[in-house]
Amino acid sequence: MTSRSPGLISHSISIELFSGLAELEDTGRGWLPHRLPPAARARCDDPQLLSAEAQPSGVRLAVRTAATVIELDLLRTRVVLKGVPPRADGAVDLLIDGRRVQHATVYGGDLVGIDPSTGASETEPGEVATLRFDGLTPQDKTLEVWLPHYERTELVGLRTDAPIAPVRTNRPTWVHHGSSISQGSNADTPSTTWPALAAAAANFDLVNLGFSGSAMLDPFVARAIRDRPAELISVKIGINLVNSDLMRQRAFGPAVHGFLDTIRDGHPTTPLIVIGPLHCPIHESTPGPGSFDVEALAAGTVRFVAQGDPADAVVSNAGLRRLTLSGIRAQLTEIVSRRQADDPHLSYVDGLDLYGPGDEATHPLPDNLHPDAATHRLIAERFVALAETERPTA
């Protein structure tokens, strides 16, 4: 990291230089990648989702170049909940021909402090960060810069010491939708989230629609998936519906069907994988809502607890039952099985086969909810093995 260097070529920033995004917005300060298109964002006023979709998980600058130096000016927006230990600073990965060769930490940027009890926020403006990667080999190569997966990031400047051209990939596109685990919570870097690792291992071009706290079966997300080109689609369903206590059992089944129906309107024969929730002890049989563990916060640690009553998941009126992860898995298994009679390209991956009760001892969830970096790798390896039969033919 350094100040900008003289003698480099400044490049216009345009959407053609990026992969994994829906729109590049000119904010007046820089260029902001969005993972949801404008039409989808117009259907939602939830600050959680709008914040998450502007955090560029899976979004990368991808160019062909012989450059030995690349500099980027980035303006991040860092959100900190008052009383909650902050996340580590955002990271940027540099990959050359698919191999990670350098890594940098983002600094500066705007700091947004939010009081979780009232929702009130204060913004403290900050400086633009300049990240420099040098010592690169001078031959022609594919260069990818993976942007931070958990910080809103505006691109202000781009410079190299050689011309650049957009990358035209021939890899099949994989569109994945999920929750904070899919976005990459607790992963070390943006190219080591489990979807990024799985895409690299299986040679897919990733579009990551993992949204922290926001995998809610929203119809506008289904339409966004419907309208994107894809050779493989996966949707991970469960944890956010439970820890938000969003709906009851009666609403869940039709919502899943509607979400899948909308995707199928645009992708009638594309391999579509429904992924059930990973093992999460606090919500296996206890409904939401979930919340921060107050005692843990007082000790300076982030941990989550379930606040629901397990009795509410077994009430006699099945339609009014509150959702749990075990209940969702049972419903998803039945829904997919029923739909497969008319949809041979639909399949189901049980989340317990990606991370199950037997993994707790060796790969515990540090905050009771999200896997750590090593577990992201484990999930990726298992998903690739389980999804291999769904790989599209060339």
N, C-alpha and C positions, 0 to 999 in steps of 0.2 A: 504494500500500500504506500502510495506516495502522491505528491501533487502531479498534475498533468505534465507530460514531457513534451518538449519542443520537437518539431520535425516529424510528427506523426500525421497520418491522414485522418481527418474528421469525416465521419460518415453520417448521412441522413438515417434516421431511425424509422423503419417502416415495418409493417406486419409481415412482409415477405421474408424478413430475416429471422422469424421466430417460428417455433413449433409448440403445440400444446395449448394454444390460446384461442379465444373466440373473437376478441376485439382488442385493438390498441388505441386507447383514448388519449387525446392531447389534452392534458389538464391545465396547460398554461405554464406549468413548472417543468414538465417532462412528459414522458409517454408511459401510461399506466396499462399493463396487461390485465385483461379481464378473462376469466375462464367461463363465464356465462355471457351469452349474447345480450344486446340491449333489450330485445323483446322479453327475455326471461327476467331480467332485472326490473323491468317495468311492472312485473306482476307481483313484486315483493317489496315490502317496506321493513322487513326484519333486519335490524342492524347486524345481528350475528351472521346471517347468510351473506349480506352485502359486504361485510368485512372479510369473510372467509374466501369468497369467490375472487376478491381482488388481491389475495395472497397467492403468488404465482407458483403453487406447487406443480411440478412437472413442466413448467414453462421454461424454455431455453432458447437463447440466441444460438442459431445454427447456421454456419457459413462454411464455404470452401475458401481457403486462403493459404498463402505461403508465408503469412506473417510470423515474425518471431516475437512480437510484442502486441498485446492488446490491453487497452485501458477502457474502463467503464466508469462513468459518473452516475452514481445511484443515490436517490433520495428515498429513504425508507420512512415508514410510519410505524413506530413501535408502540404497542398497546400494553399498558401495565395496569393490572387491577390493584387498587390500594389495599394493602394488607396481605397480598399474595406474593410470594417470591417470584421474581420475573423469570421468564424463559432466558436461555442463553441467547446471545446475539445471533442474528441471522447469518447464514453462510452462503457462499457462492462456490460452486464446483466448476473447474475447467476440465473438459474431456477432449481428448484428441483421438479421432478414429475409434470412439467408443470406450477409451480407457481414461480413467481419472488420473490426471497428472499434477494438478495443483488445486489449491483450496485457499480461500480467503474469508475473513470475517468482516461483516459490514459494521460500520460505525456511524455516529452522527445521526442525522435525520430528525424528524418530528417525534416528540414523545407525547402520547395521549394517556393521561392518568384517569382511570374510571373508578368511581366509588361503587362497588358492587351492590351496596344496600340501597342506593338511591338512583343509580344510573347516571348521575351527574359526571361530567367529564371536563378536563382542562387540557389544553394543548400547548406544549412548549416547542416552538420552532427550533430546528437544528440545522446543521451544515450538511452539504452534499458530500458523500464519500467518493473518493477516487480509488478504485481497485486496479492494480497493475499486475498482469501476468507476463513474464518475459522468459528469455532463454528457450523459446520454443524452436523446434526444428524448422529449417527454412523451406523444406519441400512442401508441395501442395498437400493439403490435408483437410479433413472435416473437423471443425472446431466447434464445440458446444459449450456454452456458458449457462449452467443451470442456476436460476435465480432462487432467492430464499423461499423456502416452502411455507414459512409462517410469519412473514412480514410483508405488508403492502410495500411494493417497490416500484418507484418511477424511474425510468431511464432518462437521464439528462444529457449524456454524451457518450459517444463511441468512437474510439480511435485505434488504428493499427498502423504498422509500418509497411503494409502491402495491401493491394486491393482485396476486396471481399466480394463474394457472390452468394446468393441464397442456395441452400442445399435442397436438392430435389430427391427425396428419399423414395425408394421402391419397397420399403418395408410395409407390411400390413398395419393398419391403424387399429389400436385397441383403445376403446373408450370405457373407462371405469368410473363408477359412481359409488361413493361411500361416505364414511364419517371422518372424524379427526384422525383415526388410525390410518385411513386411506390417504388423508392429506399429508400425514407423516409425523404426527405427534410423537416426540421423543426419539425420532430418527436423528442420526448424527448430522447429516447433510442432505441437501435437496436431491442428490442422485442416489441416495441410499434409503429412501422410503421403500416400503415393501413393493408398491406398484412399480416404482422406477427400477428396482432390482429385478423384478419379475419380467418387465418389458425388455430389459437388456439381455437377460438370460434366454428369452424366447425370441429375440430379434423382432420385437414389435415397436411401432412408433406410438408412444403413449400420449393419450389425452386424459389427464387426471381430473375428474370431477369429484374428488373427495373434499367435503366441506365440513369443517369442524363444527360439531353441534347441530348440523343442518341437513342430515340425510333423513328427510321427513316425508318421502314419497310425494314431493311437490309436483303437481301436474306440469308446471313450466319447466322443471328440470327434465321430466320425461320428454317434453317436446324438443328441448335442446338436444337431447340424445337422439331423438328421432330424426332430426334435421342434419346431423353430422355424418359425414362419410365414415364408415367403420367396417372392418372385417371381423372384429370380435368385440362384443359388448359384455360387460359384467356389472351387476348391481349388488352391493352389499347392504343388507337390510336388517335393522334390528335395534342396535344399541341406542341410537338417538331417540327412537320412538319410546323406549323404556325410560331413559334417564331424563327425558323432558316430560314424561307422563302425558303425552300428546293425545292419545286416542284410546278407546276401549276395543275389546276383541271384535265387536260387531262392525266397527269401521275399518279394522285392519285388513281383513280379507278382500273386500271390494276395492280398497285403496291399492293393494298390491296388484290385483287384476287390472285395474285401470292404468296403473303405471306401466305394466308390461304391455297392455293393449296399445297404448300410445307409442311405445317404442316399436312395436311390431307394425304400426301403420307406415313407418318409414323403412323398416328393416325386417321384412316378412320372413326371410330365410337366413339372416345373419346369425351365426352362433351366439347365443345369449345365455350367460351363466348367472343364475341367482345364487348368491353366497349368503348363508346364514350367519348369525352372530358368533364371534369368537367367545371362548369361555371367559366369563367375568363374574367371579364369585359373588360380588355384592348385589348383582341383579339377576342371578340365575333363577331364583324363586321369589325374590323380593321386588315389587314394582318400584317405579320412580315416584316422585322426582329424585334425582341425584343432586348432591350438593357438596361443597367443600366441607371437609372435616374440620370443624372450628378448633378443636384441641390440637390437631396437627398444625394448623396455621399459626396458632399461638407459639408453637415450638419451632416455627420457621420451615415447615415442611408442607408440601402440597399432597393431599390425599383426599379421595372422594368416598362418600358414604351414600347408601340408599336410604331414603326416608319413608318409603311406602310400607304398607302393612301386607305381609304375605297372605293374610286371609282374604284380601281383596282380589287375589288372583285365582281364587277357587270358590267364588260365590256361586250360588245355585243358578242364577240367571247368567248363562254363559256370555250373552251379548254384552253384559256390563262388566265383565271381568277386566281388571287392569292387566296390562301386558307385562310379561317377564320374558327373559331370553329363552328359557326352556319352552314356554308356550309359543313364542314366535317360531322357534325351530320346528315344532310340531306342525304349525299351520303352514309354514313355507313348504315343508316336505309334502303335505297333502295338496297344496295349491299347484306346485310344479308337477306332481304326479298326474293330477287331473288334466292339466294343460298339455302335457306331453302326448296325450292321445291324438291331438290335432297339431302339435308343434314338435316335430322330431328334432329340431335344432335348439331346443331348450333343455338346459341341464341344471342340476343343483349340486353345489359344493357345501357340505356341512361345515360351518365355521369351526366346529370342534376338531375337524381333521386338519385345520390350519393351526389352531392353538386350543388345546383341550385341557381337561383337569389334570392329566398326567404331566403336563408341562409346567405346572405351578412351582414345583420344587426347584427345578433348574432354571426356569425363566419366569420368575415372579413379576407381576405387574407393579412397578415401583410406586404408582399412585393409586392402585386398586382399579385402574380403568384402562390405562394405555401401556402397550408393550414398550420395552426399551430397544435400543439400537440392535442388539444381537437378536432379539426376537423378531424384529422387522426382517432380518435376513432369513430366519427360520420360516416365517410365514411365506416369504417370497419363494423359497425353495419348494415348499410343499404345494403352493398354488400352481407353480409351473408344472410339477409332476401330475397333479390332479386334473389340470386343464389341458394337458397335452392332446387328448383325444378331440378337443374342440378347435384345434389349430386349423385355420383355413388352408386349403391347398393352393399352391402357386398357380 
